[in-house]
């Protein structure tokens, strides 16, 4: 499960204008894998304030978005009815019958532990259409915050009252391959999700199932 749901509930009680625009990752996925392709729908895991889900919906996708924060989801339901907003733990079995072209996970894997990641992957395998894509952006073990704070697991730390599990690209590649995914793109950079005064190093993965 998400390791610090109370943290995120408190976080989303306030409006965060600094993260109101769609992310660079959302734009990358849209321009590279969605635009001019036969892509009808997408499900986002850990949608937060909804900025990426809303971006995809504005670009004519049918969007389902899940977050464990009831504060975030309740606010989004009041703001926009074009997206199907769901308050749920996306690391356990989900009661969703639809199948999706893309399962979208940005800054989600590093918010859950290894068991949660395994649960998420199982959900994705059941939700993707044949040849569907699982797309990921998450903080890498080469991120500047790696090692800060209290260690609570492998590559996992609590810093500033916030849990982060930093992702090893090679281990993730192996995990996905062993789960039946074909990695079609993987990269790592400090330019993917620039944050002021931070050395934010992320990996991006696109895997076909």
Residue frames as a rotation matrix with the C-alpha (Angstrom) as fourth column:
UNK 1
0.573 0.819 0.000 0.00
0.819 -0.573 0.000 0.00
0.000 0.000 -1.000 0.00
UNK 2
0.318 -0.414 0.853 0.97
0.121 -0.875 -0.469 3.66
0.940 0.252 -0.228 -0.17
UNK 3
-0.248 -0.585 -0.772 3.34
0.768 0.367 -0.525 4.20
0.590 -0.723 0.358 2.72
UNK 4
-0.813 -0.086 -0.576 2.25
0.482 -0.656 -0.581 7.65
-0.328 -0.749 0.575 3.90
UNK 5
-0.243 0.833 0.498 -1.39
0.831 -0.087 0.550 8.26
0.501 0.547 -0.670 2.98
UNK 6
0.521 0.443 -0.729 -1.82
0.796 -0.560 0.228 10.74
-0.307 -0.700 -0.645 5.84
UNK 7
-0.440 -0.759 -0.480 1.06
0.394 -0.643 0.656 12.81
-0.807 0.100 0.582 4.44
UNK 8
-0.901 0.071 0.428 -0.66
0.407 -0.204 0.890 13.04
0.150 0.976 0.155 1.08
UNK 9
0.158 0.984 -0.088 -4.07
0.939 -0.122 0.321 13.78
0.305 -0.133 -0.943 2.57
UNK 10
0.337 -0.112 -0.935 -2.52
0.577 -0.760 0.299 16.72
-0.743 -0.641 -0.192 4.38
UNK 11
-0.719 -0.694 -0.033 -0.61
0.353 -0.407 0.842 17.77
-0.598 0.594 0.538 1.26
UNK 12
-0.750 0.434 0.498 -3.72
0.527 -0.062 0.847 17.88
0.399 0.899 -0.183 -0.92
UNK 13
0.147 0.758 -0.636 -5.71
0.926 -0.331 -0.180 19.93
-0.347 -0.563 -0.750 1.54
UNK 14
0.093 -0.217 -0.972 -3.94
-0.040 -0.976 0.214 22.92
-0.995 0.019 -0.099 0.00
UNK 15
0.976 0.170 0.137 -3.84
0.141 -0.012 -0.990 24.06
-0.167 0.985 -0.036 -3.61
UNK 16
0.100 -0.995 -0.009 -0.38
0.325 0.024 0.946 23.66
-0.941 -0.097 0.325 -5.11
UNK 17
0.844 0.271 -0.462 -0.06
-0.256 -0.554 -0.792 26.07
-0.470 0.787 -0.399 -8.00
UNK 18
-0.034 -0.966 -0.258 3.55
-0.870 -0.098 0.483 24.99
-0.492 0.241 -0.837 -8.52
UNK 19
-0.898 -0.222 0.380 2.33
-0.042 0.903 0.428 21.61
-0.438 0.368 -0.820 -9.75
UNK 20
0.048 0.984 -0.171 -0.76
-0.274 -0.152 -0.950 22.71
-0.961 0.092 0.262 -11.64
UNK 21
0.189 -0.023 -0.982 0.58
-0.973 -0.136 -0.184 22.23
-0.129 0.990 -0.048 -15.17
UNK 22
0.991 0.108 -0.077 0.87
-0.123 0.967 -0.221 18.80
0.051 0.229 0.972 -16.83
UNK 23
0.434 -0.881 0.186 4.23
-0.135 0.140 0.981 17.16
-0.891 -0.451 -0.058 -16.26
UNK 24
-0.118 -0.608 -0.785 6.99
-0.952 -0.155 0.264 16.79
-0.282 0.779 -0.560 -18.83
UNK 25
-0.864 -0.184 0.469 6.43
-0.136 0.982 0.134 13.04
-0.485 0.052 -0.873 -18.61
UNK 26
0.073 0.970 0.234 2.77
0.299 0.202 -0.932 13.36
-0.951 0.138 -0.275 -19.58
UNK 27
0.539 0.068 -0.840 3.75
-0.637 -0.620 -0.458 15.43
-0.552 0.782 -0.291 -22.60
UNK 28
-0.530 -0.819 -0.219 6.46
-0.802 0.402 0.442 12.92
-0.274 0.410 -0.870 -23.55
UNK 29
-0.684 0.324 0.654 4.06
0.210 0.946 -0.249 10.00
-0.699 -0.033 -0.715 -23.37
UNK 30
0.401 0.900 -0.170 1.37
0.103 -0.229 -0.968 11.83
-0.910 0.371 -0.184 -25.30
UNK 31
0.410 -0.279 -0.868 3.66
-0.811 -0.546 -0.208 13.06
-0.416 0.790 -0.450 -28.08
UNK 32
-0.555 -0.804 -0.213 5.58
-0.821 0.489 0.296 9.79
-0.133 0.339 -0.931 -28.43
UNK 33
-0.992 0.072 0.108 3.06
0.068 0.997 -0.044 7.03
-0.111 -0.036 -0.993 -27.76
UNK 34
-0.277 0.959 -0.057 -0.45
0.515 0.098 -0.852 8.49
-0.811 -0.265 -0.521 -27.99
UNK 35
0.056 0.304 -0.951 -0.65
-0.490 -0.821 -0.292 11.28
-0.870 0.483 0.103 -30.55
UNK 36
0.030 0.078 -0.997 -1.71
-0.999 0.044 -0.027 9.99
0.042 0.996 0.079 -33.96
UNK 37
-0.944 -0.273 -0.185 -1.92
-0.259 0.961 -0.098 6.46
0.204 -0.045 -0.978 -32.55
UNK 38
-0.095 0.946 -0.311 -4.99
-0.194 0.289 0.938 4.30
0.977 0.149 0.156 -32.05
UNK 39
-0.868 -0.237 -0.437 -5.12
0.394 0.208 -0.895 4.95
0.303 -0.949 -0.087 -28.31
UNK 40
-0.053 0.965 0.256 -8.59
0.256 -0.235 0.938 5.21
0.965 0.115 -0.234 -26.77
UNK 41
0.843 0.473 0.257 -8.15
-0.149 -0.253 0.956 5.11
0.517 -0.844 -0.143 -23.01
UNK 42
-0.305 -0.952 0.006 -5.70
-0.024 0.002 -1.000 5.39
0.952 -0.305 -0.024 -20.13
UNK 43
0.828 0.459 -0.322 -5.66
0.318 0.088 0.944 4.66
0.461 -0.884 -0.073 -16.42
UNK 44
-0.041 -0.841 0.539 -3.43
-0.325 -0.499 -0.803 6.62
0.945 -0.208 -0.253 -14.04
UNK 45
0.488 0.070 -0.870 -2.23
0.701 0.562 0.439 5.22
0.519 -0.824 0.225 -10.72
UNK 46
-0.077 -0.477 -0.876 -1.53
0.880 -0.445 0.165 7.87
-0.468 -0.758 0.454 -8.09
UNK 47
0.156 0.233 0.960 -3.09
0.861 -0.508 -0.017 10.81
0.484 0.829 -0.279 -9.90
UNK 48
-0.684 -0.477 -0.552 -2.53
0.708 -0.618 -0.343 13.31
-0.178 -0.625 0.760 -7.08
UNK 49
-0.414 0.514 -0.751 -4.04
-0.047 -0.836 -0.547 16.66
-0.909 -0.191 0.370 -8.03
UNK 50
0.374 0.713 0.594 -5.07
0.457 0.415 -0.786 15.27
-0.807 0.565 -0.171 -11.41
UNK 51
0.185 -0.260 -0.948 -2.92
-0.527 -0.840 0.127 17.45
-0.829 0.476 -0.292 -13.62
UNK 52
-0.826 -0.534 -0.182 -1.80
-0.440 0.409 0.800 14.66
-0.353 0.740 -0.572 -15.95
UNK 53
-0.559 0.703 0.439 -5.16
0.662 0.698 -0.274 12.89
-0.499 0.137 -0.856 -16.05
UNK 54
0.395 0.718 -0.573 -6.84
0.226 -0.680 -0.697 16.17
-0.890 0.146 -0.431 -16.98
UNK 55
-0.239 -0.599 -0.764 -4.23
-0.693 -0.446 0.566 16.74
-0.680 0.665 -0.308 -19.68
UNK 56
-0.962 -0.115 0.249 -4.92
0.057 0.803 0.594 13.36
-0.268 0.585 -0.765 -21.25
UNK 57
-0.156 0.982 0.109 -8.68
0.741 0.190 -0.644 13.91
-0.653 -0.020 -0.757 -21.02
UNK 58
0.316 0.222 -0.923 -8.32
-0.244 -0.921 -0.305 17.26
-0.917 0.321 -0.236 -22.80
UNK 59
-0.518 -0.552 -0.653 -6.54
-0.798 0.037 0.601 15.37
-0.308 0.833 -0.460 -25.56
UNK 60
0.124 0.816 -0.565 -9.60
-0.961 0.241 0.137 13.19
0.248 0.526 0.814 -26.14
UNK 61
-0.709 -0.284 -0.646 -8.68
-0.120 0.951 -0.286 10.09
0.695 -0.125 -0.708 -24.15
UNK 62
0.602 0.798 -0.003 -11.12
-0.246 0.189 0.951 8.32
0.759 -0.572 0.310 -21.90
UNK 63
-0.435 -0.884 0.170 -9.36
-0.304 -0.033 -0.952 8.55
0.848 -0.466 -0.255 -18.53
UNK 64
0.793 0.468 -0.389 -9.71
0.224 0.371 0.901 6.68
0.566 -0.802 0.189 -15.25
UNK 65
-0.162 -0.865 0.474 -7.61
-0.297 -0.415 -0.860 8.03
0.941 -0.280 -0.190 -12.36
UNK 66
0.656 0.309 -0.689 -6.93
0.451 0.571 0.686 6.41
0.605 -0.761 0.235 -9.00
UNK 67
-0.328 -0.778 0.537 -5.44
-0.306 -0.450 -0.839 7.87
0.894 -0.440 -0.091 -5.83
UNK 68
-0.288 0.167 -0.943 -5.38
0.745 0.658 -0.111 6.69
0.602 -0.734 -0.314 -2.23
UNK 69
-0.951 -0.058 -0.302 -6.00
0.242 -0.748 -0.618 10.23
-0.190 -0.661 0.726 -0.93
UNK 70
-0.094 0.987 0.128 -9.71
0.993 0.103 -0.062 10.80
-0.075 0.121 -0.990 -0.45
UNK 71
0.125 0.064 -0.990 -8.95
0.273 -0.962 -0.027 14.51
-0.954 -0.267 -0.138 -0.06
UNK 72
-0.756 -0.499 -0.423 -7.47
-0.269 -0.352 0.896 14.68
-0.596 0.792 0.132 -3.56
UNK 73
-0.856 0.430 0.286 -10.17
0.503 0.568 0.651 12.55
0.118 0.702 -0.703 -5.19
UNK 74
0.044 0.923 -0.381 -13.09
0.910 -0.195 -0.367 14.36
-0.413 -0.330 -0.849 -3.56
UNK 75
-0.067 -0.142 -0.988 -11.71
-0.062 -0.987 0.147 17.70
-0.996 0.071 0.057 -4.72
UNK 76
-0.922 -0.342 -0.181 -11.25
-0.206 0.037 0.978 16.41
-0.328 0.939 -0.104 -8.27
UNK 77
-0.560 0.788 0.255 -14.78
0.827 0.552 0.110 15.02
-0.054 0.272 -0.961 -8.43
UNK 78
0.267 0.662 -0.700 -16.11
0.593 -0.685 -0.422 18.49
-0.760 -0.303 -0.576 -7.64
UNK 79
-0.176 -0.480 -0.859 -13.93
-0.310 -0.802 0.511 20.13
-0.934 0.356 -0.008 -10.29
UNK 80
-0.452 -0.137 -0.882 -14.24
-0.892 0.034 0.451 17.83
-0.032 0.990 -0.138 -13.29
UNK 81
0.255 0.655 0.711 -16.64
-0.515 0.714 -0.473 15.09
-0.818 -0.246 0.520 -14.38
UNK 82
0.548 -0.087 -0.832 -14.87
-0.811 0.185 -0.554 14.12
0.203 0.979 0.031 -17.62
UNK 83
-0.483 -0.787 -0.384 -12.49
-0.549 0.614 -0.568 11.80
0.683 -0.063 -0.728 -15.77
UNK 84
0.665 0.603 -0.441 -13.58
-0.030 0.611 0.791 8.79
0.746 -0.512 0.425 -13.73
UNK 85
-0.220 -0.728 0.649 -11.99
-0.721 -0.326 -0.611 9.51
0.657 -0.602 -0.453 -10.33
UNK 86
0.617 0.371 -0.694 -11.52
0.094 0.841 0.533 6.57
0.781 -0.394 0.484 -7.94
UNK 87
0.146 -0.529 0.836 -10.34
-0.958 -0.288 -0.014 6.65
0.248 -0.799 -0.548 -4.32
UNK 88
0.980 0.155 -0.124 -8.60
-0.135 0.978 0.156 3.30
0.145 -0.137 0.980 -3.83
UNK 89
0.210 -0.924 0.321 -5.41
-0.529 0.169 0.832 1.52
-0.822 -0.344 -0.453 -2.86
UNK 90
0.661 0.082 -0.746 -3.97
-0.747 0.162 -0.645 0.60
0.068 0.983 0.168 -6.26
UNK 91
-0.474 -0.876 -0.087 -1.60
-0.850 0.482 -0.214 -2.01
0.230 -0.028 -0.973 -4.77
UNK 92
-0.659 0.350 0.666 -4.44
-0.103 0.835 -0.541 -4.45
-0.745 -0.425 -0.514 -4.01
UNK 93
-0.693 0.395 0.603 -7.00
0.713 0.501 0.491 -6.05
-0.108 0.770 -0.629 -6.30
UNK 94
-0.810 0.378 -0.448 -9.19
-0.356 -0.925 -0.137 -3.44
-0.466 0.048 0.883 -8.00
UNK 95
-0.177 0.850 0.496 -12.82
0.574 0.498 -0.650 -3.87
-0.800 0.169 -0.576 -8.98
UNK 96
-0.044 0.079 -0.996 -12.39
-0.662 -0.749 -0.030 -2.42
-0.748 0.658 0.085 -12.47
UNK 97
0.373 0.310 0.874 -13.72
0.290 0.856 -0.428 -4.37
-0.881 0.413 0.229 -15.44
UNK 98
0.930 0.006 -0.367 -12.41
-0.316 -0.498 -0.808 -2.12
-0.188 0.867 -0.461 -18.23
UNK 99
0.352 -0.874 0.335 -9.26
0.840 0.453 0.299 -2.80
-0.413 0.176 0.893 -20.23
UNK 100
0.766 -0.112 -0.633 -6.85
-0.099 -0.994 0.057 0.00
-0.635 0.019 -0.772 -21.07
UNK 101
0.846 -0.507 0.167 -4.39
0.223 0.051 -0.973 0.92
0.485 0.861 0.156 -23.80
UNK 102
-0.192 -0.930 0.313 -2.02
0.017 -0.322 -0.946 2.57
0.981 -0.176 0.077 -21.30
UNK 103
0.746 0.218 -0.629 -1.39
0.628 0.080 0.774 2.19
0.220 -0.973 -0.077 -17.58
UNK 104
0.239 -0.575 0.782 0.32
0.091 -0.789 -0.608 5.38
0.967 0.217 -0.136 -16.42
UNK 105
0.750 -0.080 -0.657 2.45
0.660 0.167 0.733 5.60
0.051 -0.983 0.178 -13.29
UNK 106
0.101 -0.721 0.685 4.31
0.189 -0.662 -0.725 8.79
0.977 0.203 0.070 -12.53
UNK 107
-0.577 -0.460 0.675 6.03
-0.554 -0.387 -0.737 9.21
0.601 -0.799 -0.032 -9.13
UNK 108
0.558 0.819 0.135 4.07
-0.731 0.408 0.546 6.19
0.393 -0.403 0.827 -7.91
UNK 109
0.554 -0.366 -0.748 6.60
0.242 0.930 -0.276 3.37
0.796 -0.028 0.604 -7.65
UNK 110
-0.534 -0.846 -0.012 8.77
0.260 -0.150 -0.954 5.33
0.805 -0.512 0.300 -5.25
UNK 111
-0.351 0.487 0.800 5.77
-0.838 -0.545 -0.036 5.91
0.419 -0.682 0.599 -2.96
UNK 112
0.778 0.621 0.098 5.13
-0.611 0.711 0.347 2.19
0.146 -0.330 0.933 -2.35
UNK 113
0.011 -0.791 0.612 7.21
-0.729 0.412 0.546 -0.68
-0.684 -0.452 -0.572 -1.01
UNK 114
-0.842 -0.444 -0.307 8.29
-0.530 0.574 0.623 -3.83
-0.100 0.688 -0.719 -2.87
UNK 115
-0.706 0.645 0.294 5.12
0.519 0.753 -0.405 -5.71
-0.482 -0.133 -0.866 -1.96
UNK 116
0.180 0.778 -0.601 3.03
0.027 -0.615 -0.788 -2.76
-0.983 0.126 -0.132 -3.13
UNK 117
-0.310 -0.381 -0.871 4.94
-0.846 -0.307 0.436 -2.69
-0.433 0.872 -0.227 -6.41
UNK 118
-0.992 -0.051 0.119 4.19
-0.005 0.933 0.359 -6.38
-0.130 0.355 -0.926 -6.94
UNK 119
-0.280 0.960 0.009 0.51
0.588 0.179 -0.789 -5.73
-0.759 -0.215 -0.615 -6.30
UNK 120
0.153 0.281 -0.947 0.48
-0.450 -0.834 -0.320 -2.81
-0.880 0.475 -0.001 -8.71
UNK 121
-0.705 -0.489 -0.513 2.12
-0.676 0.248 0.694 -4.90
-0.212 0.836 -0.506 -11.44
UNK 122
-0.837 0.457 0.300 -0.49
0.452 0.887 -0.089 -7.63
-0.307 0.061 -0.950 -11.00
UNK 123
0.108 0.889 -0.445 -3.25
0.268 -0.457 -0.848 -5.02
-0.957 -0.028 -0.288 -11.34
UNK 124
-0.090 -0.215 -0.972 -1.66
-0.746 -0.632 0.209 -3.68
-0.659 0.745 -0.104 -14.50
UNK 125
-0.956 -0.294 -0.010 -1.38
-0.238 0.754 0.613 -7.13
-0.172 0.588 -0.790 -16.05
UNK 126
-0.511 0.834 0.205 -5.12
0.726 0.547 -0.415 -7.61
-0.459 -0.063 -0.886 -15.51
UNK 127
0.275 0.667 -0.693 -6.08
0.254 -0.745 -0.616 -4.14
-0.927 -0.007 -0.374 -16.77
UNK 128
-0.434 -0.524 -0.733 -4.00
-0.537 -0.503 0.677 -3.79
-0.723 0.688 -0.063 -19.95
UNK 129
0.792 0.563 -0.238 -5.34
-0.486 0.344 -0.803 -4.63
-0.370 0.751 0.546 -23.37
UNK 130
0.579 -0.613 0.537 -3.21
0.684 0.724 0.089 -6.99
-0.444 0.316 0.839 -25.49
UNK 131
-0.077 -0.760 0.645 -0.04
0.908 -0.321 -0.270 -5.08
0.412 0.565 0.715 -26.47
UNK 132
0.869 0.417 0.267 -0.95
0.257 -0.840 0.478 -2.33
0.424 -0.346 -0.837 -24.02
UNK 133
-0.068 -0.948 0.312 1.71
0.223 -0.319 -0.921 -0.10
0.972 0.006 0.233 -22.47
UNK 134
0.732 0.075 -0.678 2.84
0.682 -0.107 0.724 0.33
-0.018 -0.991 -0.130 -18.87
UNK 135
0.192 -0.642 0.742 4.61
0.351 -0.661 -0.663 3.70
0.917 0.388 0.098 -18.61
UNK 136
0.645 -0.090 -0.759 6.64
0.764 0.083 0.640 4.73
0.005 -0.993 0.122 -15.57
UNK 137
0.079 -0.732 0.676 8.53
-0.025 -0.680 -0.733 7.71
0.997 0.041 -0.072 -14.22
UNK 138
0.934 0.178 -0.309 10.08
0.280 0.172 0.944 7.43
0.222 -0.969 0.110 -10.75
UNK 139
0.627 -0.735 0.258 13.03
-0.779 -0.592 0.206 8.65
0.001 -0.330 -0.944 -8.70
UNK 140
0.566 -0.533 -0.628 16.21
-0.049 0.739 -0.672 6.70
0.823 0.412 0.392 -9.28
UNK 141
0.734 -0.433 -0.523 18.79
0.672 0.354 0.650 5.39
-0.097 -0.829 0.551 -6.81
UNK 142
-0.357 -0.886 0.295 20.99
0.914 -0.396 -0.085 8.12
0.192 0.239 0.952 -8.32
UNK 143
0.493 0.637 0.592 18.62
0.413 -0.771 0.486 10.83
0.766 0.005 -0.643 -7.10
UNK 144
-0.321 -0.707 0.630 20.09
-0.160 -0.616 -0.772 13.50
0.933 -0.349 0.085 -4.85
UNK 145
0.145 0.457 0.878 17.83
-0.940 -0.213 0.266 12.56
0.308 -0.864 0.398 -1.93
UNK 146
0.616 0.032 -0.787 18.89
-0.013 0.999 0.030 8.92
0.788 -0.008 0.616 -1.92
UNK 147
-0.188 -0.719 -0.669 20.28
0.659 0.413 -0.629 8.03
0.728 -0.559 0.396 1.50
UNK 148
-0.720 -0.032 0.693 18.84
-0.343 -0.852 -0.395 11.04
0.604 -0.522 0.602 3.34
UNK 149
0.117 0.822 0.557 16.81
-0.921 -0.120 0.371 10.44
0.371 -0.556 0.743 6.50
UNK 150
-0.141 -0.054 0.989 15.91
-0.730 0.681 -0.066 7.18
-0.669 -0.730 -0.135 8.22
UNK 151
-0.698 -0.125 -0.705 16.44
-0.617 0.606 0.503 3.99
0.364 0.786 -0.500 6.27
UNK 152
-0.116 0.768 0.630 13.30
-0.806 0.298 -0.511 1.84
-0.580 -0.567 0.585 6.44
UNK 153
0.696 0.294 0.655 13.98
0.094 0.867 -0.489 -0.76
-0.712 0.402 0.576 3.76
UNK 154
-0.194 -0.776 0.601 16.06
0.792 0.237 0.563 -1.53
-0.579 0.585 0.568 0.71
UNK 155
-0.769 -0.231 0.596 16.62
0.574 -0.660 0.485 1.80
0.281 0.715 0.640 -1.08
UNK 156
0.228 0.939 0.259 13.81
0.524 -0.342 0.780 3.25
0.821 -0.043 -0.570 1.06
UNK 157
-0.785 -0.525 -0.330 14.02
0.585 -0.453 -0.672 6.21
0.203 -0.721 0.663 3.44
UNK 158
0.524 0.846 -0.099 11.82
0.833 -0.486 0.264 8.59
0.175 -0.221 -0.959 5.39
UNK 159
-0.682 -0.724 -0.107 13.00
0.730 -0.684 -0.023 12.17
-0.056 -0.094 0.994 5.00
UNK 160
-0.922 0.378 0.090 11.01
-0.377 -0.926 0.026 15.29
0.093 -0.010 0.996 5.91
UNK 161
-0.408 0.776 0.480 8.20
-0.384 0.331 -0.862 12.99
-0.828 -0.536 0.163 7.13
UNK 162
0.501 0.527 -0.686 7.93
-0.818 0.030 -0.574 11.59
-0.282 0.849 0.446 3.61
UNK 163
0.240 -0.342 0.908 8.56
0.035 0.938 0.344 8.00
-0.970 -0.051 0.237 2.43
UNK 164
0.521 -0.114 -0.846 10.54
-0.849 -0.168 -0.501 7.43
-0.085 0.979 -0.185 -0.76
UNK 165
0.397 -0.438 0.806 11.76
0.166 0.899 0.406 4.14
-0.903 -0.028 0.430 -2.22
UNK 166
0.121 -0.454 -0.883 14.34
-0.812 -0.556 0.175 4.88
-0.570 0.696 -0.436 -4.88
UNK 167
0.872 0.412 0.265 14.21
-0.176 0.768 -0.616 2.67
-0.457 0.490 0.742 -7.95
UNK 168
-0.291 -0.941 0.174 17.14
-0.253 0.251 0.934 0.70
-0.923 0.228 -0.311 -9.31
UNK 169
0.137 0.410 -0.901 16.69
-0.950 -0.203 -0.237 0.72
-0.280 0.889 0.362 -13.13
UNK 170
-0.619 -0.442 -0.650 18.31
-0.642 0.761 0.094 -2.68
0.453 0.475 -0.754 -13.60
UNK 171
-0.930 0.311 0.193 16.20
0.076 0.679 -0.730 -4.31
-0.359 -0.665 -0.656 -10.91
UNK 172
-0.073 0.953 -0.293 13.03
-0.440 -0.294 -0.848 -2.80
-0.895 0.067 0.441 -12.34
UNK 173
-0.129 -0.044 -0.991 13.95
-0.987 0.105 0.124 -4.01
0.099 0.993 -0.057 -15.82
UNK 174
-0.908 -0.275 -0.315 14.38
-0.246 0.961 -0.129 -7.56
0.338 -0.039 -0.940 -14.51
UNK 175
-0.706 0.695 0.136 11.16
0.011 0.203 -0.979 -7.42
-0.709 -0.689 -0.151 -12.49
UNK 176
0.095 0.774 -0.626 9.12
-0.737 -0.368 -0.567 -6.29
-0.669 0.516 0.536 -15.47
UNK 177
-0.328 -0.287 -0.900 10.72
-0.871 0.460 0.170 -8.80
0.365 0.840 -0.401 -17.82
UNK 178
-0.996 -0.071 -0.061 10.04
-0.038 0.902 -0.430 -11.62
0.086 -0.426 -0.901 -15.36
UNK 179
-0.444 0.895 -0.043 6.42
-0.026 -0.060 -0.998 -10.43
-0.895 -0.442 0.050 -15.19
UNK 180
-0.012 0.426 0.904 5.97
0.828 0.512 -0.230 -10.80
-0.561 0.746 -0.359 -18.94
UNK 181
0.806 0.281 -0.521 6.64
0.034 -0.901 -0.433 -7.24
-0.591 0.331 -0.735 -20.09
UNK 182
0.259 -0.710 0.655 8.82
0.963 0.142 -0.227 -6.27
0.068 0.690 0.720 -23.04
UNK 183
0.195 -0.263 -0.945 10.87
0.384 -0.866 0.320 -3.14
-0.903 -0.425 -0.068 -22.32
UNK 184
0.468 0.009 0.884 10.71
0.880 -0.094 -0.465 -0.90
0.079 0.996 -0.052 -25.38
UNK 185
0.240 -0.448 0.861 12.23
0.053 -0.880 -0.473 2.22
0.969 0.159 -0.188 -23.80
UNK 186
0.734 -0.059 -0.677 14.25
0.679 0.028 0.733 2.95
-0.024 -0.998 0.061 -20.67
UNK 187
0.015 -0.728 0.685 16.30
0.397 -0.625 -0.672 6.01
0.918 0.282 0.280 -19.78
UNK 188
0.399 -0.007 -0.917 17.58
0.906 -0.153 0.396 7.97
-0.143 -0.988 -0.055 -16.79
UNK 189
-0.239 -0.454 0.859 18.17
0.587 -0.772 -0.245 11.71
0.774 0.445 0.451 -16.47
UNK 190
-0.555 0.011 -0.832 18.28
0.729 -0.477 -0.492 14.68
-0.402 -0.879 0.257 -14.16
UNK 191
-0.959 0.173 -0.223 16.29
-0.257 -0.864 0.432 16.64
-0.118 0.472 0.874 -16.74
UNK 192
-0.666 0.738 -0.107 13.09
0.486 0.539 0.688 14.59
0.565 0.406 -0.718 -16.75
UNK 193
0.491 0.846 -0.206 11.49
0.678 -0.223 0.700 16.24
0.547 -0.484 -0.683 -13.70
UNK 194
-0.506 -0.806 0.306 13.51
0.435 -0.545 -0.717 19.32
0.745 -0.229 0.626 -12.78
UNK 195
0.677 0.618 -0.399 12.79
0.654 -0.256 0.712 20.66
0.338 -0.743 -0.578 -9.30
UNK 196
0.511 -0.474 0.717 14.31
-0.278 -0.880 -0.384 23.92
0.813 -0.003 -0.582 -8.11
UNK 197
0.046 -0.654 0.755 17.30
-0.971 -0.208 -0.121 23.42
0.236 -0.727 -0.645 -5.80
UNK 198
0.479 0.098 0.872 17.10
-0.435 0.890 0.139 19.61
-0.763 -0.446 0.469 -6.13
UNK 199
-0.612 -0.602 -0.512 19.13
-0.783 0.375 0.496 17.03
-0.107 0.705 -0.702 -8.00
UNK 200
0.210 0.826 0.522 16.07
-0.561 0.540 -0.628 15.05
-0.801 -0.161 0.577 -9.03
UNK 201
-0.708 -0.498 -0.500 17.20
-0.703 0.429 0.568 12.06
-0.069 0.754 -0.654 -11.09
UNK 202
0.199 0.894 0.401 14.44
-0.657 0.425 -0.623 9.93
-0.727 -0.139 0.672 -12.57
UNK 203
-0.892 -0.298 0.341 14.06
0.041 0.697 0.716 6.87
-0.451 0.653 -0.609 -14.71
UNK 204
0.020 0.887 -0.460 11.51
-0.903 -0.182 -0.389 6.48
-0.429 0.423 0.798 -17.46
UNK 205
-0.861 -0.216 0.461 10.28
-0.059 0.942 0.331 3.12
-0.505 0.258 -0.824 -18.65
UNK 206
0.064 0.881 -0.469 7.84
-0.980 -0.035 -0.198 2.10
-0.191 0.472 0.861 -21.34
UNK 207
-0.862 -0.313 0.398 6.94
-0.302 0.949 0.092 -1.60
-0.407 -0.041 -0.913 -21.32
UNK 208
-0.215 0.783 -0.583 4.56
-0.899 0.075 0.432 -3.54
0.382 0.617 0.688 -23.53
UNK 209
-0.480 0.117 0.870 2.51
-0.560 0.722 -0.407 -6.45
-0.675 -0.682 -0.280 -22.17
